[in-house]
Amino acid sequence: MLAEILKTNPVEHLGFKVTLKNLSITIDKFSFKGVVDKVENLSPTDLSLVLKSGSQTWTFKCDKHENQLTFGGDLCTKDLDLDVLFTLCFNNIQYPWLEMRLEMTQLEEVTQWSSYFSGHEKLLPNVNLGRLAKHILNSAEIIYAVKPTNKFNIFCERVKSIDFVVRMAQLRRHGHFPAIIKEEDGVVLASRLVSAWNVLLIQDAGQRLLVFQGVSSCDAVFIPGMNTLIIVCHITQQQILQCLRELGRTPEFFQIVRPRKFLGYLVGHSRPYHCNYDSLLALQHIREEGELLPEDALYSKNDEAFIDLGSGLGLKQKHQCKSKGSINNMTEAESGYLLKLGSWFWCFQKPDARSLEHANNVDQSLRQFANTNSIIANSGALDFMEECQPLLWVGITGQKRYWLEQIEGTVNILNTLYEHYPKIGVIFDGWTPPLSSSNYHRSEARKDSDIINKIIKNLTFRNHGRFGIIAGQPMLEKIRVGMSVDLFMANYTTGSVNVARICQKPGVGHMSRKMANHKSQHIHHYTREIDMLLVQDQDDSQALAGYINYSLPWQAIYNQLINILDDLDIKSSIPIEPLAIPVQP
């Protein structure tokens, strides 16, 4: 840490909350910004901040922005002593708030690092980046693209657009990257796969900077020479720190000065959602804009490809899957770089209409590919299931955000449906591995298979029913099976992407209340939802929406299924009526 916070005194008893949002320290400048919340009855003149260090004192007034007061300023670092005290002056009474101690011994090394990247030093300083990385990041000003300040606001607006990836693809012809600091585009010097990101080294407006490509073609930008970190999406400061420490093991990466040549695109993601939405739709976008030429190579890391995109999308080029080490060796041996394709699908809390068009085009291609290349279908194994009516897809989740009663609830639904539809067939879905599977993916698939076996064991028609299990099967096979089912019941999120989005089948999607606030992240065509008044989230208010498990009565899913069966004109053998839903506590 370039600054250690020694003590923070609570001030909530004054009727408001104060947070130090930004702290940036260089050898020349000490910058900070604070935010005061719960200020309905406060005016900017009621509160000020007094900063004391050594024998000097500075006072900073507050400004009002919407429902917050803000304060901040810049000081010359050389004017500060080691100890710094922040005091709040409220109604002319001073309240000590925060005590800080500067670590000046680290500041010189951080400054040397920054000077190298801003072109003031010719040689990379002989510093231990692994040890220094945390100090470097903690001293940086952090800008969030979703709420940009005046600095970098033009870039922040451009990077959130789905057209950013097209602009990046267009510039590959010249070895450039979209402008970040000023209006002139940057020059790509190199790329390297680090952790889960493709890190680009770019020369832009006299600065060497790092672009982190993961979910999108620009998840973050770190500009050491300007002591600035721009976070766009899907990456944390801790993950950037991890990348810097890993890059510190290969310092020669930072010393590349001669621009390298474009070798191809990287596509995919280890998480199926980001692969099928952010990356795959970006690939389709540049393809439709004429920026995927036959000579443009297409690569994926082994664990980031779920379907052969060369064949699946009818591309001219082969889809090549390689290990991270092999890709890094290739870019080094051929003095080239790769660009990761990704657009932030859910950037503005709703997708761009063009992304929906791209998804439709991709999904149509994938259905066509699955229809002619499925091993399961070509072997005749699917014929037996296709004789069933109805053929129901049941999505099972054994990892996270699952329906707590999915075993007993699914048993009750299937047993009750069988009483009215004795020719019913059931396809059980679960974990989807990448093309290059591993022990981890096989283990996760077994978790889902264990749940499926428990369900089948308790079915009244288990000895003469028709069941198919596709948990652990490749995405291609799941799409082909999904094309044959009549309807589905599954988790509304990624667990239903193959059947609900790609195959466009009708069904019932269930999810937590918290996830319902984010449901527009997912494309559904004919999916019915469960009334959120019937859903109870597992009590964990701090967990992210994607990790919340939930409870709901199985009768709610059953009633929606029989409504869909009626719409499909699939007749029951005996009259069927909706079930009463138990009163929720």
C-alpha positions in Angstrom: 0.0 0.0 0.0 1.2 3.5 -0.8 -1.0 4.6 2.0 -2.2 2.6 5.0 -5.4 3.6 6.6 -4.7 3.4 10.3 -8.1 4.3 11.7 -11.6 5.1 10.6 -14.1 6.7 13.0 -17.8 6.1 12.3 -19.8 9.2 11.6 -23.3 7.7 11.1 -24.4 9.2 14.4 -24.3 12.6 12.6 -27.1 11.4 10.2 -25.0 10.6 7.1 -22.4 8.2 5.7 -19.0 9.1 4.3 -17.0 6.9 1.9 -13.5 7.5 0.5 -14.2 6.5 -3.2 -10.9 7.3 -4.9 -7.3 7.7 -3.6 -4.5 8.2 -6.1 -0.9 8.9 -5.1 2.1 9.6 -7.2 5.5 11.2 -6.4 4.0 14.5 -7.7 0.3 14.4 -6.8 -2.0 13.2 -3.9 -5.6 13.0 -5.2 -8.7 11.9 -3.4 -12.5 11.9 -3.7 -15.2 11.2 -1.1 -18.9 10.7 -1.2 -21.5 11.6 1.5 -24.8 9.6 1.4 -28.1 10.1 3.1 -28.0 13.9 2.7 -31.6 14.7 2.1 -31.5 17.5 4.7 -28.0 18.7 4.0 -26.7 21.5 1.8 -23.1 21.8 0.6 -22.5 24.6 3.0 -23.3 22.4 6.0 -20.2 20.2 5.6 -16.6 20.5 4.6 -13.5 18.4 4.8 -10.3 19.5 6.6 -7.1 17.7 5.7 -4.1 18.0 8.1 -0.6 16.8 7.6 2.5 18.0 9.5 2.0 21.7 10.1 -0.2 22.3 7.1 -4.0 22.4 6.8 -6.3 22.4 3.7 -10.0 22.8 3.6 -12.2 21.4 0.8 -15.8 22.4 0.2 -18.6 19.9 -0.8 -20.6 19.9 -4.0 -24.0 18.3 -4.4 -24.7 15.8 -7.2 -28.2 14.2 -7.2 -28.7 12.7 -3.7 -25.0 12.9 -2.7 -22.5 15.4 -1.5 -19.0 15.0 -2.9 -15.6 16.4 -1.9 -12.1 16.0 -3.2 -9.0 17.6 -4.4 -5.4 17.4 -5.5 -2.3 18.3 -3.4 1.4 18.2 -4.0 2.8 15.0 -2.4 5.9 16.8 -1.3 3.8 19.1 0.8 2.6 16.2 2.9 4.1 14.6 6.0 3.9 10.8 6.5 0.7 11.1 8.6 -2.5 12.5 7.1 -5.7 13.2 9.0 -9.1 13.7 7.4 -11.5 15.7 9.6 -15.2 16.5 8.8 -16.4 19.9 9.7 -20.2 19.7 10.3 -22.1 22.7 11.7 -18.7 24.3 12.6 -17.8 21.3 14.8 -14.8 19.1 13.7 -15.1 15.3 13.8 -11.9 13.3 13.1 -12.8 10.7 10.4 -9.8 9.0 8.9 -6.2 8.6 9.8 -3.7 7.6 7.1 0.1 7.0 6.8 1.9 7.3 3.5 4.4 4.7 2.5 7.0 6.8 0.8 9.6 4.0 0.4 7.4 2.3 -2.2 6.5 5.5 -4.0 9.8 5.9 -5.8 9.6 2.4 -7.4 6.0 3.0 -8.5 7.0 6.3 -10.0 9.8 4.5 -12.0 7.3 2.0 -13.3 4.9 4.7 -14.4 7.7 6.8 -16.0 8.7 3.8 -18.1 5.2 3.4 -19.5 4.8 7.1 -20.2 8.0 7.2 -22.2 10.2 9.1 -19.7 12.4 6.1 -18.9 14.0 4.0 -21.7 14.7 0.9 -19.7 12.2 -1.1 -17.7 13.0 -0.5 -14.0 14.5 -3.4 -12.1 11.6 -3.8 -9.7 9.7 -6.8 -8.4 6.4 -6.3 -10.2 4.8 -9.2 -8.3 5.5 -7.4 -5.0 4.8 -3.9 -6.4 1.6 -4.6 -8.4 -0.7 -4.1 -5.4 0.9 -0.8 -4.6 0.7 0.3 -8.2 -3.1 -0.5 -8.5 -3.9 0.9 -5.1 -2.4 4.2 -6.2 -4.4 4.4 -9.4 -7.5 6.5 -10.1 -10.3 4.1 -11.0 -12.8 5.2 -13.6 -15.9 3.0 -14.3 -17.2 3.2 -17.9 -20.8 2.8 -16.7 -20.5 6.1 -14.9 -17.6 8.0 -16.6 -16.2 11.2 -15.5 -15.1 13.9 -17.9 -11.8 12.1 -18.3 -12.0 9.4 -21.0 -15.8 9.9 -21.4 -15.6 9.6 -25.2 -13.8 6.3 -24.9 -16.1 5.1 -22.2 -19.2 5.7 -24.4 -17.6 4.0 -27.4 -16.4 0.9 -25.6 -20.0 0.2 -24.3 -21.4 0.1 -27.9 -21.7 -3.2 -29.7 -20.0 -1.4 -32.6 -16.7 -1.2 -30.7 -15.8 -4.8 -31.7 -16.4 -3.9 -35.3 -14.1 -0.9 -35.1 -11.5 -3.0 -33.5 -11.8 -5.6 -36.2 -11.5 -2.9 -38.9 -8.3 -1.5 -37.4 -6.6 -5.0 -37.3 -5.7 -4.4 -41.0 -3.4 -1.6 -39.9 -2.2 -3.1 -36.6 -4.2 -0.5 -34.7 -6.7 -0.4 -31.8 -9.5 2.1 -31.1 -8.3 5.3 -29.5 -8.4 5.5 -25.7 -6.6 8.6 -24.6 -7.0 10.9 -27.5 -8.6 10.7 -31.0 -5.7 9.0 -32.7 -6.0 5.2 -32.7 -3.3 3.2 -30.8 -0.8 0.7 -32.1 -0.9 -2.9 -30.9 2.5 -4.1 -29.8 1.7 -7.6 -28.5 -0.8 -9.9 -26.8 -0.5 -12.5 -24.1 -3.0 -14.9 -22.5 -2.9 -14.3 -18.8 -5.2 -16.0 -16.3 -8.7 -15.7 -18.0 -7.8 -12.6 -20.1 -6.1 -11.8 -23.4 -3.9 -8.8 -22.5 -2.9 -6.4 -25.2 0.1 -4.1 -24.9 -0.7 -0.9 -26.8 1.1 2.3 -27.6 -1.5 5.2 -27.4 -0.8 8.9 -27.4 2.7 8.4 -26.1 1.6 6.0 -23.4 2.1 2.3 -23.1 -1.1 0.7 -21.7 -2.7 -2.6 -21.1 -6.1 -3.7 -22.4 -7.7 -6.7 -20.7 -9.9 -8.7 -23.1 -12.2 -11.4 -21.5 -15.9 -11.3 -21.7 -15.7 -8.3 -24.1 -13.0 -7.0 -26.4 -12.2 -4.5 -23.6 -13.0 -5.4 -20.0 -10.5 -2.9 -18.6 -7.7 -0.5 -19.5 -4.7 0.2 -17.3 -2.6 3.2 -18.1 0.4 3.1 -15.7 1.9 6.4 -16.9 -1.3 8.2 -16.1 -2.0 6.3 -12.9 -5.4 5.4 -14.3 -7.5 2.2 -14.4 -10.6 2.1 -16.5 -13.0 -0.7 -15.6 -15.6 -1.5 -18.3 -17.2 -4.8 -17.3 -16.7 -8.3 -15.8 -13.4 -7.8 -14.1 -12.3 -6.7 -10.7 -9.3 -4.9 -9.3 -8.2 -8.1 -7.7 -8.3 -10.0 -11.0 -6.3 -7.3 -12.7 -3.8 -7.6 -9.8 -3.5 -11.3 -10.5 -2.8 -10.6 -14.2 -0.1 -8.0 -13.4 1.6 -10.5 -11.0 1.6 -13.2 -13.7 2.9 -10.8 -16.3 5.7 -9.8 -13.9 7.1 -13.3 -14.5 7.7 -12.4 -18.1 9.0 -8.8 -18.0 10.2 -9.1 -21.6 6.5 -8.6 -22.6 6.6 -5.0 -21.4 9.8 -4.4 -23.3 8.4 -5.1 -26.8 8.7 -1.9 -28.8 8.2 -3.0 -32.4 4.5 -3.6 -33.4 3.6 -7.1 -34.2 1.3 -8.5 -36.9 -2.3 -9.6 -36.5 -2.5 -13.5 -36.4 -6.2 -14.0 -35.9 -9.2 -13.7 -33.6 -9.8 -15.4 -30.2 -13.4 -16.4 -29.6 -15.3 -18.1 -26.7 -15.4 -18.1 -22.9 -15.2 -20.7 -20.2 -18.7 -19.8 -19.0 -21.4 -20.9 -21.5 -23.4 -17.7 -21.0 -20.6 -15.4 -22.0 -19.5 -17.7 -24.8 -23.0 -17.9 -26.3 -24.0 -14.2 -25.8 -21.0 -11.9 -25.5 -18.4 -13.7 -27.7 -20.4 -15.7 -30.2 -22.7 -12.7 -31.1 -19.6 -10.5 -31.5 -18.2 -13.0 -34.0 -21.5 -12.9 -35.9 -21.5 -9.1 -35.8 -18.0 -8.7 -37.4 -18.9 -11.4 -39.9 -22.0 -9.6 -41.1 -20.0 -6.4 -41.3 -17.4 -8.1 -43.6 -14.6 -8.2 -41.1 -14.2 -11.9 -40.9 -12.2 -12.8 -44.0 -11.2 -16.3 -45.1 -7.6 -15.6 -44.2 -8.5 -14.5 -40.7 -7.6 -17.4 -38.4 -10.1 -18.3 -35.6 -8.8 -19.6 -32.3 -10.2 -20.6 -28.9 -8.6 -21.8 -25.7 -9.4 -25.4 -25.1 -11.9 -24.7 -22.3 -13.6 -21.9 -24.1 -15.2 -23.6 -27.1 -18.5 -25.4 -26.8 -19.1 -26.1 -30.5 -17.0 -26.2 -33.7 -17.7 -22.7 -35.0 -16.0 -23.2 -38.3 -18.5 -26.0 -39.2 -21.3 -24.8 -37.1 -21.5 -21.4 -38.7 -20.4 -22.4 -42.1 -17.2 -20.4 -42.0 -14.3 -20.5 -44.5 -11.7 -20.9 -41.8 -11.1 -23.8 -39.4 -11.9 -23.3 -35.8 -8.6 -24.1 -33.9 -8.6 -25.0 -30.2 -5.3 -24.7 -28.4 -4.0 -24.6 -24.8 -3.1 -21.2 -23.3 0.5 -22.2 -23.4 0.4 -23.2 -27.0 -1.3 -19.9 -28.0 1.3 -17.8 -26.1 4.1 -19.8 -27.8 2.6 -19.2 -31.2 2.2 -15.5 -30.8 5.8 -15.3 -29.5 7.3 -17.5 -32.2 5.4 -15.7 -35.0 5.9 -12.2 -33.5 2.1 -11.6 -33.7 -0.9 -10.8 -31.6 -4.5 -12.0 -31.3 -7.7 -10.0 -30.7 -10.5 -11.4 -28.5 -14.0 -11.0 -29.8 -16.7 -9.9 -27.3 -19.5 -7.4 -27.0 -21.1 -6.6 -23.6 -24.6 -8.1 -24.4 -26.3 -6.7 -21.3 -24.5 -3.3 -21.2 -27.5 -1.0 -20.8 -29.6 -3.4 -18.7 -31.2 -4.5 -22.0 -29.6 -5.9 -25.2 -29.2 -3.9 -28.4 -31.8 -4.9 -30.9 -29.1 -5.8 -33.4 -27.7 -8.3 -30.9 -31.1 -10.1 -31.0 -30.8 -10.3 -34.8 -27.3 -11.6 -34.5 -28.5 -14.3 -32.1 -31.3 -15.3 -34.5 -28.8 -15.7 -37.3 -26.4 -17.7 -35.2 -29.1 -20.0 -33.7 -30.4 -20.8 -37.2 -27.0 -21.8 -38.3 -26.4 -24.0 -35.2 -29.8 -25.7 -35.7 -28.9 -26.5 -39.3 -25.5 -27.8 -38.3 -27.0 -30.0 -35.4 -29.7 -31.4 -37.7 -27.1 -33.0 -40.0 -24.1 -33.7 -37.8 -25.6 -35.1 -34.5 -24.1 -38.5 -33.6 -27.1 -39.3 -31.4 -29.6 -38.5 -34.2 -27.6 -40.2 -37.0 -27.3 -43.4 -34.8 -31.0 -43.7 -34.6 -31.0 -43.4 -30.8 -33.3 -40.4 -30.9 -36.0 -42.2 -32.9 -37.2 -44.1 -29.8 -37.7 -40.8 -27.9 -39.3 -39.0 -30.7 -42.2 -41.5 -30.6 -43.2 -40.1 -27.2 -46.0 -37.6 -26.8 -45.3 -35.3 -25.2 -41.5 -35.3 -25.1 -40.5 -33.1 -22.2 -37.0 -31.6 -21.6 -36.2 -31.3 -17.9 -33.2 -29.1 -16.9 -31.4 -30.1 -13.8 -29.0 -27.8 -11.9 -26.5 -29.3 -9.4 -24.2 -26.3 -9.0 -25.7 -22.9 -8.2 -29.0 -20.9 -8.5 -31.0 -24.1 -8.3 -34.6 -24.9 -7.4 -34.3 -26.3 -3.8 -37.1 -28.8 -4.3 -36.0 -29.9 -7.8 -35.8 -33.6 -6.8 -39.1 -34.1 -5.1 -40.7 -31.4 -7.1 -39.7 -32.9 -10.5 -40.8 -36.4 -9.3 -44.3 -35.0 -8.4 -44.6 -33.2 -11.7 -43.6 -36.2 -13.8 -45.7 -38.7 -11.9 -48.7 -36.5 -12.2 -48.2 -35.8 -15.9 -47.8 -39.5 -16.5 -51.3 -40.1 -15.1 -52.7 -38.0 -17.9 -50.1 -38.6 -20.6 -49.0 -42.2 -20.5 -46.9 -41.8 -23.6 -44.7 -39.1 -22.1 -41.0 -39.2 -22.7 -38.4 -37.3 -20.6 -35.1 -35.8 -21.6 -32.9 -34.9 -18.6 -30.4 -32.1 -19.3 -27.6 -30.8 -17.1 -24.0 -29.8 -17.3 -22.5 -28.8 -20.7 -18.8 -29.4 -21.2 -16.6 -27.6 -23.7 -15.3 -29.5 -26.7 -12.1 -30.3 -24.8 -13.5 -31.8 -21.6 -11.6 -32.5 -18.4 -11.9 -34.2 -15.1 -13.5 -31.0 -13.7 -16.3 -31.1 -16.3 -16.8 -34.8 -15.9 -17.2 -34.3 -12.2 -19.8 -31.6 -12.6 -21.7 -33.7 -15.1 -21.8 -36.6 -12.5 -23.3 -34.3 -9.9 -26.2 -33.6 -12.3 -26.5 -37.3 -13.2 -26.7 -38.3 -9.5 -29.7 -35.9 -9.1 -31.3 -37.3 -12.3 -30.9 -40.9 -11.1 -32.6 -40.0 -7.8 -35.5 -38.5 -9.7 -35.9 -41.6 -12.0 -35.7 -43.9 -9.0 -38.8 -42.3 -7.5 -40.9 -42.3 -10.7 -43.9 -44.6 -10.8 -43.2 -45.4 -14.5 -39.5 -45.9 -14.1 -39.6 -49.5 -15.3 -41.5 -48.8 -18.6 -40.9 -45.1 -19.2 -38.7 -43.6 -21.9 -35.9 -41.5 -20.6 -32.9 -39.8 -22.2 -30.0 -38.3 -20.2 -27.9 -35.6 -22.0 -26.1 -34.2 -19.0 -22.5 -34.0 -19.9 -23.2 -34.3 -23.7 -21.7 -31.7 -26.1 -23.7 -28.6 -27.0 -24.2 -29.9 -30.6 -26.0 -33.0 -29.4 -28.2 -31.0 -26.9 -29.3 -28.7 -29.7 -30.3 -31.6 -31.9 -32.3 -33.2 -29.0 -33.8 -29.9 -28.2 -35.2 -29.6 -31.7 -37.2 -32.8 -31.1 -38.8 -32.0 -27.7 -42.3 -30.5 -27.4 -41.7 -28.4 -24.3 -39.3 -27.9 -21.4 -39.0 -27.0 -17.8 -35.7 -25.6 -16.6 -33.9 -22.8 -14.9 -34.6 -19.6 -16.8 -30.9 -18.6 -17.1 -28.1 -20.4 -18.9 -29.6 -23.8 -18.0 -32.2 -23.4 -20.7 -30.1 -21.6 -23.4 -30.0 -24.6 -25.8 -33.7 -25.5 -25.7 -35.3 -22.0 -25.1 -33.1 -19.7 -27.1 -31.4 -21.8 -29.8 -34.2 -24.3 -30.4 -37.0 -21.8 -29.6 -39.2 -24.3 -27.8 -42.0 -23.4 -25.4 -41.6 -24.1 -21.8 -41.5 -23.0 -18.2 -38.5 -21.1 -16.8 -38.0 -20.8 -13.1 -35.6 -18.5 -11.2 -35.0 -16.6 -8.0 -36.6 -13.3 -7.3 -33.2 -11.6 -7.4 -32.4 -13.1 -10.8 -35.8 -11.9 -12.1 -34.4 -8.4 -12.0 -31.7 -9.5 -14.5 -33.8 -11.8 -16.8 -33.3 -9.6 -19.8 -29.8 -10.9 -20.0 -31.3 -14.0 -21.6 -33.1 -14.5 -24.8 -36.4 -16.5 -24.6 -39.0 -16.9 -27.4 -41.9 -18.9 -25.9 -41.1 -19.2 -22.2 -43.6 -18.8 -19.4 -42.5 -17.6 -16.0 -43.5 -18.5 -12.5 -45.3 -15.7 -10.5 -42.6 -14.2 -8.3 -45.0 -14.1 -5.4 -44.7 -17.9 -5.3 -40.9 -17.8 -5.2 -38.9 -17.6 -2.0 -35.1 -16.8 -2.3 -32.7 -18.6 0.0 -31.8 -16.1 2.7 -28.5 -14.7 1.5 -28.9 -11.0 0.8 -25.2 -10.5 0.1 -24.9 -13.1 -2.6 -25.0 -12.1 -6.3 -28.1 -13.0 -8.3 -26.4 -15.8 -10.1 -25.7 -17.6 -6.8 -29.1 -17.5 -5.2 -31.0 -20.7 -4.7 -34.8 -20.6 -4.4 -37.9 -22.4 -3.3 -41.2 -22.7 -5.2 -44.2 -25.0 -5.2 -44.0 -27.7 -7.9 -47.7 -27.2 -8.7 -46.9 -23.8 -10.2 -44.6 -25.3 -12.8 -47.1 -28.2 -13.4 -49.9 -25.8 -14.1 -47.9 -23.9 -16.6 -46.8 -27.1 -18.4 -50.4 -28.3 -18.9 -51.3 -24.9 -20.3 -48.5 -25.2 -22.8 -49.6 -28.8 -23.7 -53.1 -27.5 -24.3 -51.7 -24.7 -26.6 -49.7 -27.5 -28.5 -53.0 -29.4 -28.8 -51.4 -32.5 -27.2 -54.4 -34.3 -25.7 -54.4 -36.0 -22.3 -55.8 -39.5 -22.0 -58.1 -38.4 -19.1 -59.5 -34.9 -18.2 -56.9 -32.7 -16.6 -57.3 -29.7 -14.4 -54.8 -27.2 -12.8 -53.7 -28.1 -9.2 -54.3 -25.9 -6.2 -51.1 -24.1 -5.2 -50.2 -24.4 -1.5 -50.4 -21.1 0.5 -46.9 -19.7 0.8 -45.6 -18.8 4.3 
